[in-house]
Amino acid sequence: MTDITPLLDDGGRRLMQAWLERDRGTIKALVRSDCVMMFGTAPPVLLDRSSFLAALDSGLVLAGFRSKEAAGRRHGRAAWFTGHVELELELGKHKWQGGFLVTDLWRKARLSRRWKLAERSLAPIEADENLSDAIRRLQLWR
């Protein structure tokens, strides 16, 4: 069986690069319309794809990232990817940087046969309730 880790790692890097450059078109191409992203704040907060895209204009800035160790595992038309990344995030006056565990669920589209992100979880080493509140305010459905 072929190791899927490099393929998923590449998709994750392209997504992070698009976030860094605020490239909405690339993000839309890589992320399923029903994707949700869990931010590991205290308490944790979810953003759907629309909220995440709107957050690009509302101050959720990725200022830098470095990928570290990673592992991927395929399950039929789905695959899990887990990796360690160093992130530099900004949200208003809040700076959020350091080591994060990223966990992705990728799904292979039936027609295009491309992998698209279905779920992402970013869990920092330290909890920050102020940041959790700031991210929660980005949710469009509230």
Backbone bond lengths (Angstrom), bond angles and torsions (degrees), N, CA, C in turn:
res aa  C-N    CA-C-N  psi(-1)  N-CA   C-N-CA  omega(-1)  CA-C   N-CA-C  phi
1 M - - - 1.447 - - 1.531 108.82 -
2 T 1.304 116.84 135.38 1.457 122.78 -179.23 1.525 110.70 -73.57
3 D 1.332 116.05 138.77 1.463 121.03 176.76 1.519 108.93 -71.49
4 I 1.317 116.99 121.50 1.464 122.40 -177.34 1.530 111.90 -87.55
5 T 1.331 117.43 -9.12 1.464 121.50 -175.97 1.537 112.87 -53.06
6 P 1.346 119.94 -48.69 1.474 118.45 -179.22 1.526 113.90 -60.48
7 L 1.320 117.10 -37.88 1.465 120.96 179.58 1.527 111.13 -64.89
8 L 1.334 116.58 -45.92 1.460 120.67 -179.80 1.525 111.10 -70.60
9 D 1.315 116.86 -37.21 1.467 121.26 177.21 1.525 110.13 -61.33
10 D 1.327 116.41 -41.13 1.465 120.85 177.56 1.525 110.94 -63.61
11 G 1.334 117.74 -43.91 1.468 120.95 177.70 1.518 111.53 -61.32
12 G 1.332 116.29 -42.03 1.464 120.48 177.80 1.511 112.61 -64.57
13 R 1.331 116.60 -39.98 1.477 120.24 177.54 1.519 111.47 -65.94
14 R 1.332 116.31 -40.60 1.472 119.21 177.82 1.521 110.58 -63.07
15 L 1.337 116.78 -39.29 1.459 120.52 177.58 1.524 110.95 -64.14
16 M 1.329 117.34 -45.44 1.464 120.79 179.63 1.532 110.69 -63.68
17 Q 1.332 117.17 -40.56 1.465 120.93 178.21 1.529 110.29 -63.56
18 A 1.341 116.90 -41.16 1.468 120.75 177.88 1.527 110.44 -64.28
19 W 1.333 117.78 -38.85 1.465 121.50 177.33 1.524 109.44 -64.82
20 L 1.314 116.75 -44.15 1.456 121.78 178.90 1.534 110.95 -57.79
21 E 1.330 115.66 -41.25 1.468 121.60 -178.33 1.525 112.58 -91.30
22 R 1.333 117.78 -0.21 1.467 123.68 -177.28 1.525 111.65 54.39
23 D 1.328 114.46 44.26 1.462 123.00 -178.42 1.531 108.97 -91.40
24 R 1.314 115.81 89.12 1.463 122.03 -175.91 1.532 112.37 -60.67
25 G 1.318 117.39 -37.22 1.467 120.75 -178.97 1.518 112.12 -62.82
26 T 1.314 117.02 -44.17 1.468 120.39 178.98 1.519 110.28 -67.81
27 I 1.325 117.12 -39.90 1.467 119.89 178.25 1.525 109.46 -61.04
28 K 1.332 117.57 -45.19 1.464 120.48 179.46 1.531 111.09 -61.96
29 A 1.330 116.94 -35.88 1.465 120.43 179.93 1.527 112.22 -70.32
30 L 1.323 117.58 -27.53 1.464 121.69 -176.58 1.528 114.12 -95.72
31 V 1.341 116.97 -19.31 1.468 121.32 -171.31 1.531 109.66 -115.58
32 R 1.329 116.23 129.23 1.463 120.84 177.86 1.527 110.36 -62.54
33 S 1.303 116.50 153.24 1.466 120.69 -178.98 1.524 112.29 -65.24
34 D 1.330 117.88 -25.17 1.464 121.14 179.49 1.535 112.72 -100.32
35 C 1.311 116.70 17.17 1.464 122.00 -179.21 1.533 111.15 -66.18
36 V 1.327 116.10 143.44 1.451 121.97 171.39 1.519 108.36 -125.80
37 M 1.330 115.08 146.81 1.463 121.74 179.48 1.521 108.42 -122.36
38 M 1.306 115.44 125.28 1.460 122.40 179.72 1.530 108.25 -99.40
39 F 1.324 115.47 123.16 1.457 120.79 174.91 1.523 107.29 -98.48
40 G 1.319 116.13 122.63 1.453 122.16 -175.34 1.512 113.19 -79.19
41 T 1.319 115.60 56.92 1.456 121.63 174.41 1.526 107.59 -88.34
42 A 1.304 117.24 179.62 1.467 120.50 176.59 1.518 108.70 -117.03
43 P 1.308 120.12 102.82 1.458 128.31 1.93 1.532 111.26 -80.69
44 P 1.344 116.99 161.00 1.463 120.64 179.46 1.528 111.68 -63.51
45 V 1.339 115.88 151.91 1.471 121.73 -177.99 1.527 109.24 -134.25
46 L 1.335 115.95 137.79 1.462 122.47 176.35 1.524 110.60 -99.32
47 L 1.327 115.46 142.45 1.461 121.84 167.63 1.517 107.17 -124.44
48 D 1.336 117.36 131.92 1.455 119.29 172.69 1.529 108.30 -82.36
49 R 1.332 116.68 176.31 1.462 119.88 -176.09 1.527 111.53 -59.34
50 S 1.332 117.54 -43.79 1.470 120.57 -179.78 1.522 111.39 -61.48
51 S 1.330 116.58 -42.93 1.471 120.58 179.09 1.518 110.83 -65.01
52 F 1.335 116.45 -41.15 1.465 120.09 179.47 1.526 110.69 -63.50
53 L 1.321 117.29 -45.24 1.473 120.21 179.11 1.526 111.00 -63.71
54 A 1.326 117.36 -40.53 1.464 120.62 177.30 1.528 110.55 -65.93
55 A 1.332 116.69 -33.48 1.471 120.88 180.00 1.522 112.27 -64.80
56 L 1.331 117.65 -24.00 1.466 120.34 176.63 1.526 110.30 -60.51
57 D 1.347 115.94 -31.85 1.456 121.54 179.08 1.528 112.42 -94.43
58 S 1.335 116.41 -7.07 1.462 121.24 -176.87 1.523 113.07 -106.58
59 G 1.316 116.61 14.18 1.455 119.29 173.58 1.508 117.72 101.69
60 L 1.338 119.85 4.14 1.463 120.91 174.32 1.524 107.64 -83.09
61 V 1.329 115.39 98.34 1.460 121.90 -171.30 1.525 110.29 -110.12
62 L 1.316 115.72 129.92 1.457 121.04 168.16 1.520 106.11 -95.24
63 A 1.331 116.30 111.30 1.467 121.33 -177.04 1.521 112.62 -92.35
64 G 1.333 117.26 -17.21 1.451 120.45 178.76 1.521 111.08 -177.60
65 F 1.335 115.50 155.77 1.463 120.27 176.60 1.523 109.73 -155.18
66 R 1.310 114.86 149.06 1.453 122.73 175.18 1.523 107.71 -138.67
67 S 1.326 116.44 123.65 1.463 121.09 179.14 1.519 110.06 -82.58
68 K 1.304 115.35 143.36 1.470 122.35 178.40 1.531 108.03 -119.66
69 E 1.320 117.10 -134.71 1.458 122.26 -179.32 1.521 110.82 -64.52
70 A 1.335 115.86 149.12 1.460 119.92 179.73 1.523 109.98 -152.68
71 A 1.332 114.71 155.11 1.461 121.11 176.10 1.522 108.67 -148.04
72 G 1.321 116.38 142.04 1.451 121.80 177.90 1.509 110.43 -129.61
73 R 1.328 115.54 151.87 1.457 120.46 -179.46 1.517 108.95 -147.32
74 R 1.308 115.97 124.92 1.462 121.21 -177.17 1.526 111.43 -88.91
75 H 1.342 114.72 142.80 1.461 122.67 175.56 1.527 106.94 -135.77
76 G 1.326 118.00 86.58 1.466 121.92 -177.71 1.516 110.53 63.90
77 R 1.350 116.71 -123.05 1.463 121.05 179.95 1.528 111.95 -88.71
78 A 1.330 116.89 10.71 1.462 121.91 177.50 1.526 108.57 -123.67
79 A 1.336 115.35 159.48 1.456 119.94 177.45 1.523 109.11 -151.51
80 W 1.333 115.64 140.04 1.461 122.29 175.67 1.516 108.55 -97.31
81 F 1.309 115.24 139.97 1.465 121.68 175.38 1.525 107.28 -130.39
82 T 1.308 116.03 131.46 1.457 121.13 177.09 1.515 108.00 -131.61
83 G 1.324 115.69 135.17 1.456 119.16 -179.80 1.512 112.22 -153.77
84 H 1.299 114.11 165.91 1.457 122.35 176.11 1.523 107.02 -105.48
85 V 1.324 116.07 126.31 1.465 120.80 178.07 1.523 109.28 -129.42
86 E 1.296 115.35 149.30 1.460 122.53 170.29 1.522 105.44 -99.78
87 L 1.334 117.29 123.01 1.464 121.88 -176.72 1.518 111.03 -121.78
88 E 1.325 114.24 149.62 1.459 122.54 169.97 1.518 105.93 -123.64
89 L 1.344 115.80 102.15 1.460 122.22 -178.61 1.519 109.86 -111.55
90 E 1.317 115.37 149.66 1.458 121.51 175.01 1.523 108.01 -134.02
91 L 1.313 115.30 140.01 1.453 121.93 173.45 1.517 106.19 -142.23
92 G 1.320 115.49 100.86 1.459 119.78 -173.86 1.516 109.60 61.40
93 K 1.325 116.71 -126.64 1.464 120.40 -179.84 1.525 112.96 -85.63
94 H 1.337 116.55 -5.88 1.460 121.10 -179.79 1.526 110.72 -82.04
95 K 1.309 115.81 132.77 1.464 121.92 173.19 1.518 106.20 -113.97
96 W 1.313 115.29 133.98 1.454 121.84 -175.25 1.509 106.01 -132.37
97 Q 1.322 117.86 103.17 1.459 118.78 -177.61 1.514 111.12 -141.75
98 G 1.325 113.20 156.96 1.448 120.40 -179.56 1.511 110.99 131.67
99 G 1.320 114.87 -159.00 1.452 120.86 -177.98 1.518 112.43 -79.72
100 F 1.329 116.03 138.44 1.462 123.68 178.81 1.519 109.00 -134.56
101 L 1.304 115.09 147.11 1.456 121.26 169.09 1.520 106.25 -96.86
102 V 1.320 116.64 123.39 1.460 120.68 176.32 1.522 107.27 -108.28
103 T 1.334 115.39 131.34 1.457 121.56 177.28 1.522 107.20 -127.32
104 D 1.325 115.81 122.13 1.468 121.60 -177.38 1.519 110.68 -119.72
105 L 1.321 115.63 145.17 1.458 122.78 167.82 1.521 106.28 -113.16
106 W 1.311 116.59 115.82 1.458 123.02 178.92 1.525 108.33 -105.08
107 R 1.341 116.32 141.93 1.463 121.67 177.76 1.518 108.91 -124.59
108 K 1.297 115.13 139.49 1.464 120.72 178.61 1.522 108.78 -88.26
109 A 1.334 116.07 124.49 1.467 121.29 179.67 1.526 109.80 -68.33
110 R 1.331 116.63 143.55 1.464 120.96 -177.81 1.525 112.37 -66.89
111 L 1.314 116.96 -46.27 1.458 119.82 -173.93 1.526 113.21 -84.14
112 S 1.315 117.83 -48.17 1.466 120.00 -174.78 1.516 112.81 -84.49
113 R 1.339 116.95 -17.73 1.460 122.55 -178.05 1.527 112.97 63.34
114 R 1.343 116.78 17.62 1.471 121.15 175.92 1.511 109.74 -91.93
115 W 1.323 115.66 150.81 1.452 121.65 175.73 1.521 108.72 -86.06
116 K 1.352 116.09 132.48 1.458 121.45 177.48 1.524 108.67 -129.19
117 L 1.318 114.89 145.66 1.450 120.72 -179.23 1.528 110.26 -72.36
118 A 1.339 116.72 127.81 1.459 122.00 178.94 1.526 111.36 -104.46
119 E 1.329 117.21 -34.58 1.464 121.59 178.77 1.518 109.30 -149.89
120 R 1.328 115.66 145.18 1.468 121.49 176.29 1.514 108.54 -139.31
121 S 1.308 114.83 139.77 1.454 121.48 175.35 1.524 108.00 -127.20
122 L 1.324 116.44 127.59 1.471 122.80 175.24 1.520 107.56 -115.00
123 A 1.313 116.41 115.85 1.464 120.64 -177.32 1.530 109.48 -120.19
124 P 1.323 116.97 112.52 1.465 120.15 178.28 1.526 111.29 -78.02
125 I 1.284 114.37 166.53 1.460 119.82 177.84 1.523 110.31 -73.45
126 E 1.318 117.81 -35.37 1.465 121.76 -178.24 1.531 111.01 -110.02
127 A 1.320 115.72 145.76 1.463 121.41 177.53 1.526 109.79 -91.69
128 D 1.340 116.17 145.81 1.459 121.86 179.46 1.528 108.16 -144.93
129 E 1.335 117.10 102.67 1.458 121.09 -177.96 1.532 112.39 -63.51
130 N 1.324 118.34 -33.41 1.466 120.82 178.25 1.517 110.41 -63.15
131 L 1.326 116.77 -39.94 1.459 120.19 178.94 1.524 110.43 -68.40
132 S 1.323 117.37 -40.19 1.460 121.43 176.97 1.527 110.49 -56.65
133 D 1.327 116.62 -46.11 1.467 120.71 178.82 1.521 110.95 -63.08
134 A 1.325 117.49 -39.87 1.468 121.55 -179.36 1.529 110.93 -65.71
135 I 1.317 118.24 -41.95 1.465 121.37 178.87 1.523 110.32 -68.96
136 R 1.338 117.32 -39.55 1.465 120.70 178.94 1.531 110.59 -58.00
137 R 1.322 117.63 -36.68 1.466 120.60 179.72 1.533 111.86 -65.15
138 L 1.338 118.47 -16.20 1.470 122.10 178.37 1.525 112.06 -79.79
139 Q 1.321 118.21 -13.58 1.461 120.90 -178.08 1.526 110.12 -66.29
140 L 1.315 116.27 122.37 1.460 121.12 -176.54 1.520 112.43 -74.20
141 W 1.329 118.75 -23.84 1.461 120.04 -176.13 1.516 113.70 -82.95
142 R 1.314 119.66 -3.38 1.468 122.36 -178.55 1.509 110.80 -84.60
